[in-house]
Amino acid sequence: MKKFIGVFAVFASLVLMAASAFAQAPDCTDEGKAAMYTEFTANRTSDSAKAYEAAKKYLGCSQAEDQYTAYLKKWVGLYEKEARKSKMLALLYVDKKYEEALALGKQILADEPENVRVIIDEGYGSYLAAASLKKDSFNTDALTYARKAIQLIESGKAPAKWDPFKGKDDTLAYLYDVIGRLELKDNPSGALTSFLKKAQFDTELKKDPWTYYFIAGAYESGPYTKLSADYKACCEGKDESPQSKLLLENINQVVDRMVDAYARAVAAAGSEPKYEAKKKEWMDDLTTWYKFRKGSDAGLPELIASVLSKPLPPAPTPVTALPAAATTSAPAAGSPSTGAATTTTAAPAAVPATAAASPAKPAVSTNGETGKPKPRKHHASTGIDNQRR
């Protein structure tokens, strides 16, 4: 990032030099114009900023259209189109003048609608603008351009340089993060897909505890809430049935993913002071859901210690039929269940409450399952205050 900022500091100094040069009245005699054109041709390939200064002086002197002015006008136009791209990046990532930068980016895209560099910056920059300026109106552009950028990159397109990101994977991870955070409130299942994709890239976000906290939140706000509502509508308070067993099996698969994600958040937070308060919240959530599945917290420290050495589980495949001799069961202590049944047990007395339920301490039922876990907090938050760039 320091190198990136340095490049744009040089760009800014060139702009100031050009402004100073234009302040001096050009020598518009034939000899003066010849000197300007010579300066232009001498610097055209080696120092485009100086060539631009000379070309603008020449055009300022010449009223009549000839082969020289026609060529210089074309060259100046192309130079200014390229220069505004550098200016946009400087405004966005160095000066943090988000509205000016994003407006300039849209001008560029009017001429070059498939410019992947500018589309990336419009997507991520709109997200930064929403956070910095507290204007949700930028979120629509953030989603639109982030999705477009991902589509272009995954189809093989690439910018000349990935800065300020560290490369293709880093760029994709941050773009998926933008989509996930902005969709979490209204489309948690879609957000979950983006968060899981983000976590597949070997970037700093893979080590970030927020990544796994949002995965847990997306599971709960999306698949878990729907399955829990389905169970309540058809089966709550009724005798165990094949339908209730099937629903509980699918619920357990999702809860196991939530346990895994919370364990990763706690493990990734480590002992860093900046995560101290959040880690306590995440540990409370983890313990609640772990006890729901296991009946106690036995094996929980071992899970936390080992979870980051294991691959992140994919989203579960819905179970549509149970084995003939299987019903729901609590998995063996010490490792998250994949959702497959192991021993025959009675159905839980209650499906865990969704995040909309009233707060309650979990109570262990007679069959070893827990009752109502307390509601989760902040899953609807976009978390855009947690920026690292």
N, C-alpha and C positions, 0 to 999 in steps of 0.2 A: 504493500500500500504506500510506503514512503517513496518508493521509486515512481509509482503512479502519480502521486502528488507532485513530485519533482518535475515530471514531464509537463504537467499543466502549469506549473510555476514558470517554466521556460516559455510556454505558449503565451501566458499573460504578459511576460516581459516583451515578447515580440510585438504584441498588439500595441503596447505603450510606445515602443520604438517607431512603429508605423505611424501612430498618431502624431508623434513629434516631427517625423519627416514631412507629413502632409501639412504641417503648420507653416513650413517654409515655402515661399512662393517659388514654383518651378521656373526654370529658364526655358521659355517656349520658343526660342529662336530655333532655326533649322539645326544649328550646331548643338544646342541644348537637347533637342528631341533626339538627335542621332546618338548623343551620349546616353540618354535614358534607354533607348532601345538596345544599345550595346550592353548596358548594365543588366537589362532584362535577360538577354540571351546568355550572358556570362553566368548568371545565377539561376537560370531556369531549372536546371537539374540538381544543382548542389545546394542552393539556399533559396527555397521557394518563397520565403517571407520577403527577402530582399528583391527578388524578381517581381513579386506582387507590388511592392512599393514603386518600383520603376515603371511597371505597366500602368498603374493608376495615374502616375504623374504624366506619362505620355498621353493617356486618354484624356486627361484634364486639359491638355494643350491643344488637342486635335479636334476640330469641329467637323471636318470633312471625313467621309467614309472612304477608306481605301483598304488595300490588302493588309496593311500593318494594323490599322485600328480594328478591322474585322477579326484578325487572328487574336489580338490582345483582348478584345471583349470576350471572345470565346474562352480563352485561357483564364481570364479573371473570374468569369462565371463559374468555371469548374473549380478553381481554387477556393472561391468563397463557399461553394457547396461542401467541399471537404473541410474547410476551416470551421464551419458551424457545427460539424460533428465533434470536433475537438472541444469547441466551446461548450457544447451541451454536456459533455462528460465533466469538464471543469466545473460548470455551474452545479451539476448534480452531486458529484462526489467530493469536491473540494470546497466550493463556496456554499453548498447546501441551499442554493436558491431553487427550490424544487419546482415551483410554478413556472418560473422563467425557463428552466431547463426542459420541463415536460412540454411546454408550448413550442419550444424550438424543435424538440424531437418530432412533434406532429407535423411541423413544416417539412422536415426532412422526409418523413414517411409519405407525405403527399407526392413527392418526387420519386421516392424509392420505397414502395410499399412492402417489399420483401427484405428490407435491410435488417438482418438478424441482430446486429449490434445494437441498433436503435430500439428494436422491439424488446430486447432483453432489458435495456435501460428504462424504457417506458413502463415495463411491468414491475421491475424491482423498485424503480424510482417512485412510481405512484404509491407503492406500499409504504416506502419511507416517508413520503409526503403526508399520507393519511396519519401516520404515527406522529410526525413532528408538528404538523399544522392542526392536528385534531379535526380533520375534515374527512368524514366518511365518504364524501363524494368521489374521492380518489380510488376507492376500493373497486368500483366497477372496472375502471381502466386497469388496475393492478391485475385483476382476474383475467380480463380479456387479453392483455398483452403477455402475461405469464403463460397462459395456455398456448397462445400463438408461438411464443418463443420456444416452448418445449416441443411443439409439433415440428418446427423448422429444424431444431437441433437434432431431434431423434430421426429426422428424415435425411440427415447427413450434412445440413448446412452448418457453417461455423463462421464467427467473426474473424477478422484478421488478428485480433488480440482478445483474450478473455478477461483482461484486467477490468475491474478490480478483483474479479474472482480468480481462483487459482487454476482454473482449467475447466474443461467440459463438465466433468462430474460435479465439481463444486457449484458451477452455475446451475445445473439441473437440480441439485439438492436444494439450493436456495429458492428456486422457482417453485418447486413442489411444496416447499415450506410455506411460501406466500399463499398458494392455493389452499393448502390444508388449513392454515390459520383463519383465512377469510371465509372458508366454507363451514367451519366447525359449528357455528351456531345454528345455521339454517339447513345445512346438508351434511350432517356428521358422517354418514356412510361414505359420501364422496370424499370428505376430508380424510377419513381413515385410509382410503386408497392412496391419496397423495402422501400422507405421513409414512405409510409403509414403503412406498417407492423412495422417498427421501432417505430413509434409514438404510437402504441397500447400497448407497454410494459410500465409499470409504473417504469421508470428509470429516471436518470438525463437528458437523451436525450429528454424525453417528455417535459421537462421544458426549453429546449435550444431553443432560437429563431432561430438559424440556421436550425433546423429541419424544421420549417414551411416556412422559406425563400426558402429552397431547394424544398419543396413540391410545392410552388407557381411557382418556376422556371421550375420544371418538367412538371407541367400542361401547362405552356405557351409554352415551347420548344417542347412538345409532342402533346397532343390532340388538344390544341388551334391552333397551327401552321398548323396542318393538316386540321382541320375543316375550318379555315380561308382561306386556299388555295382552298379547295373544293368550298367554297362560292364564292370566286373571280372568279374561273373558270366557274361556271355555272350561277351565278346570279348577279354579280356586274354590276350596270348600267342598269339593266332590271327591268321590272315591277314585283311587288310582285307575287309570285306563291306558290303553295303548297310546292314545293321543297325548295324554299328560306325560307319559314316559318319554315320548319323542320330543315334545317341547322342552322338557327338562334336560334331555341330552344335548339339545342345541344351546340352551341357556348355559349349561356347564361348559361347553366348548368356548363360549364367549367370555365367561368369567375367568376361565383358565388363561386366556389371552390377556385379560385385564391384570390378573395377578402377575403374569410374566412382565408386562409393561411397567407396572408400578415397581416391581423388584429392580428392573433395569434403571428406572429413574433414581431410586434410592442408591443403587450401586454406583451409578455414574456421578451422582452428586458428591460422593466420597466425603471428605472432611473439609471441603472448600467453604470458607466463611460465608461467601455470597449466597450459598444454597442452604444455609443452616435452617432458616425458618421454613422454607419450602420443603426441605427434606423431612422435617417433622410431620408436616401435613401429608406428604406422600407415604411416609411410613405408617401413619394412622390409617390411610386408605388401604394400603397393602395388607396390613394386619387384619382389617375388617373383612376384606374379600378372601384372604387366605383362610381365615377361620370359617367362613361360610362354606368353603369347599372341603376343608380338612377336619373341621370340628375342634381344632386347637391350633396353637402356633408352633407346634413341634415341627422342626425341620426348616423353619423360616430363615434363621441365620445362614444355614447352609445354602439355601436357594439364593439369597442375596449375594453370597460370596462367589457363587459359580455362574450366575446367570449371564454375565457379559461374555463368558467364554463359549456360549452356545449361540447358534444361529437364531435370529429373530423369527419366531413362528409366523407363517403366512396367515392370512385371514382364513378362518375355518370353512371347510366345505359343509354346507347344510346336510344334516343327517335326515334321510327320507324314510328309512326303515331300520328297525332295530334287529339285532340277531335274536333268534328264537328264544334263547335262554338268558338273555341279558336285560337288565333294567339299569336305571341310574345308580351310581355309587360314588362314594368319595374316593379320590385317587390315593395311591400310596403316599405316605408322608415323605417330603424331601424333594419332590420334583413336580412341576406343573403337569396336569393331566392333558392328554390330547383330545379328550372328550370320549374315548372309548370306554365302555363299561367293563368292570372287572369282576365284581361280585354282586349277588342279588341282595338288595336292601329295600326297605320301604321308601316311598316317595317323601321328599322333604315336606315338613308341615306347611311351609310357605315359601314362595318365590321371593328373593330379596327385593326390597322396594327400589323404585327408580329414583333418580335424582330429584324428582318433584315431590317425593314423599316428605312427611314431617320428620324432623330429627329424632333418632332413637338409638339407644345403645343396642348392639346385637345381643340377642339372648339365645343360648343353645337350647335346641329342642330335644325331645326325647330320643330322636333317632340320630343325634350327633351333628345334624346340620344347624346352621344359625338361622335366626329369624330375620329381622329387618336391619340390614346395614344402614348406617347413617348416610345421609345424602352427600354426594361429592360437591366440591366447591370449585368455581371458576372454570368449569369445562367449556362454558360458552365464550370465555375470553379469547380474543385473538392473540393475546400475548405480545403485541407489537411494541410494548415497552421494553421487551427483552431483546434488543438489537445488539449485534456484535460488530457491525461494520460502521 
